[in-house]
Amino acid sequence: METKSRKLDAAKKAEAEEAEAELQTNIVYEDDKYVLPADDHETLQSTDLQVVQARIQEIVRVLNNFREMREGNRSRNDYISQLLKDLCLYYGYNEYLMEKLFYIFPVSEAIEFFEANEVPRPVTIRTNTLKTRRRELAQALINRGVNLDPIGKWSKVGLQVFDSPVPIGATPEYLAGHYMLQAASSFLPVMALAPQEHERILDMASAPGGKSTYIAALLKNTGMVFANDANKDRTKSLVANIHRLGVKNAVVCNYDGREFPGVIGGFDRVLLDAPCSGTGVISKDASVKTNKSEQDFQMLSQLQKELVLSAIDSVDANSKTGGYIVYSTCSVTVDENEDVVNYALRKRPNVKLVSTGLDFGKEGFTRYREKVFHPTISLTRRYYPHMHNMDGFFVAKFKKISNKIPKKNDDSADTVEDEEFTPITDDSGKRSRGGKKDTAAKTEEVEKISFNPEEDDELIRGKFAILLFVWLFNYKKEKKETANFILIFFFFFFFFFFFFSNVIYSIASQAIENSEGYQASSKEICINTL
Ligand SMILES: C[S@@+](CC[C@H](N)C(=O)[O-])C[C@H]1O[C@@H](n2cnc3c(N)ncnc32)[C@H](O)[C@@H]1O
């Protein structure tokens, strides 16, 4: 009897607590069904996060079992629009960004994503294999009381730091360049790029150099890394990291990436870790939640599209070991990822997507809301904080098939159909009259805008002849008679002389290219111009 009465008391108490909670959270049920609040205005004025959170949970519950749990004739949109408002209020995003991110995921997963953005990601470091090995580095840090573990099976150089009694960015090992403080996600594009020793690689947007220095380490300081960044101030930290980590094969330059391959081209591989909105790194920079407008996203997407074409055009399709381009962002929005890749496939039919070689990550979207993308975009990879416990990231890898860019007539469509491309040009790049009628309609002409060493040689030879003229006229001011003699001699034997300069030039350039000092000296020139 006593036990029964105690049970009744407990049930009553639970009911009372539930009623109190309902009162506090404004959750109202009718016939066991959650009732959406009627007055939106009142809702938006509510600042009680507990109320908002409870409502979010209820709406998610209804949306996950909509047929059975919806109230009367309420539509899915009614619930979603209330949910979006509540999510903005609860997590502090602007409405535009909230909607953009919300639709990337199924409802429950979207909440997990927003929750994960509230929690810091693990601190990770990358062993600099130019100076040490992971096991030795781990031991050295453990001796200082650092609690760490390998990052995961997928990386041989990463360590995750759980806690440390010393600042991890100021240990003697850090100062000696034995490691780089680097987010785990930031390893992925370099792993996808898979640089091979002795290759020439361009890192188009490289500051502060986390990826450039990783590329240099994989190259074992052979070949060359062109570490470029448009922001001159940021190249200071890039240079500092290059020096600290003992990188000896890097050239630092400061161009707008869109100027490549006009600056230099013919690379074996190009990494474009593009400037982006940072929606993958909100846990590091919460200002992203509110400081990005629709216009910002449009501008970023435009810049990314221009940069990716430039990256593609900077690669030599005939590279014996490479011919690859990796495009990555630390953003999860479709505009900055699949949309950009799809645009590149449409504008550059001379590239195709290939596997990133990364054995985890979610497939890129081939469809997103009203958009349909090229089916091979499933080869790209997405990374999420709630799923992979790393920053949100995107990685795509292209292989360049040809240095010729077939132009399409129809640029209007935003999506790519899976069409076969048949060039109507011969191997020398000349336009051919042949080809099927329908193919001819799709292709216009061949443009060859990538790096061409022969064209460059001709330019340099032309400059050589002009310089010779200038020198002779200057010399004439000092030694008139001798100069007159040389000038007459020069005019008489102009064609013979010009021919000779070509021969001298060829012999000299061959000798320079073969000499060991070639790379070191060009590196010095570039670094000193900063
Ligand atoms: C995501 S960050 C690069 C991070 C770098 N890859 C790393 O791992 O340390 C993007 C960089 O792009 C640079 N950038 C912005 N616009 C650019 C442009 N038009 N050309 C080249 N770099 C650009 C920015 O200055 C910024 O340093």
The ligand as an SDF file (V2000), in Angstrom:
LIG
                    3D

 27 29  0  0  0  0  0  0  0  0999 V2000
   42.1270   29.7150  -47.6700 C   0  0  0  0  0  0  0  0  0  0  0  0
   43.3790   30.8520  -47.6810 S   0  0  0  0  0  0  0  0  0  0  0  0
   44.7650   29.8920  -48.1340 C   0  0  0  0  0  0  0  0  0  0  0  0
   45.3480   29.0790  -47.0170 C   0  0  0  0  0  0  0  0  0  0  0  0
   46.6290   28.3800  -47.4290 C   0  0  0  0  0  0  0  0  0  0  0  0
   46.4240   27.5710  -48.6000 N   0  0  0  0  0  0  0  0  0  0  0  0
   47.2210   27.5380  -46.3360 C   0  0  0  0  0  0  0  0  0  0  0  0
   47.0590   26.3330  -46.3430 O   0  0  0  0  0  0  0  0  0  0  0  0
   47.8750   28.0780  -45.4590 O   0  0  0  0  0  0  0  0  0  0  0  0
   43.0630   31.7510  -49.1260 C   0  0  0  0  0  0  0  0  0  0  0  0
   44.1350   32.7110  -49.5330 C   0  0  0  0  0  0  0  0  0  0  0  0
   43.7790   33.2310  -50.8100 O   0  0  0  0  0  0  0  0  0  0  0  0
   44.3660   34.4980  -50.9240 C   0  0  0  0  0  0  0  0  0  0  0  0
   43.7270   35.1670  -52.0780 N   0  0  0  0  0  0  0  0  0  0  0  0
   42.5780   35.8800  -52.1070 C   0  0  0  0  0  0  0  0  0  0  0  0
   42.3170   36.2780  -53.3580 N   0  0  0  0  0  0  0  0  0  0  0  0
   43.3060   35.7980  -54.1380 C   0  0  0  0  0  0  0  0  0  0  0  0
   43.6080   35.8830  -55.5250 C   0  0  0  0  0  0  0  0  0  0  0  0
   42.8190   36.5470  -56.3760 N   0  0  0  0  0  0  0  0  0  0  0  0
   44.7310   35.2900  -55.9770 N   0  0  0  0  0  0  0  0  0  0  0  0
   45.5400   34.6160  -55.1390 C   0  0  0  0  0  0  0  0  0  0  0  0
   45.3180   34.5210  -53.8160 N   0  0  0  0  0  0  0  0  0  0  0  0
   44.2100   35.0930  -53.3200 C   0  0  0  0  0  0  0  0  0  0  0  0
   44.1270   35.1110  -49.5720 C   0  0  0  0  0  0  0  0  0  0  0  0
   45.0330   36.1520  -49.3240 O   0  0  0  0  0  0  0  0  0  0  0  0
   44.3280   33.9030  -48.6450 C   0  0  0  0  0  0  0  0  0  0  0  0
   45.6210   33.9040  -48.1330 O   0  0  0  0  0  0  0  0  0  0  0  0
  1  2  1  0
  2  3  1  0
  2 10  1  0
  3  4  1  0
  4  5  1  0
  5  6  1  0
  5  7  1  0
  7  8  2  0
  7  9  1  0
 10 11  1  0
 11 12  1  0
 11 26  1  0
 12 13  1  0
 13 14  1  0
 13 24  1  0
 14 15  1  0
 14 23  1  0
 15 16  2  0
 16 17  1  0
 17 18  1  0
 17 23  2  0
 18 19  1  0
 18 20  2  0
 20 21  1  0
 21 22  2  0
 22 23  1  0
 24 25  1  0
 24 26  1  0
 26 27  1  0
M  CHG  2   2   1   9  -1
M  END
$$$$
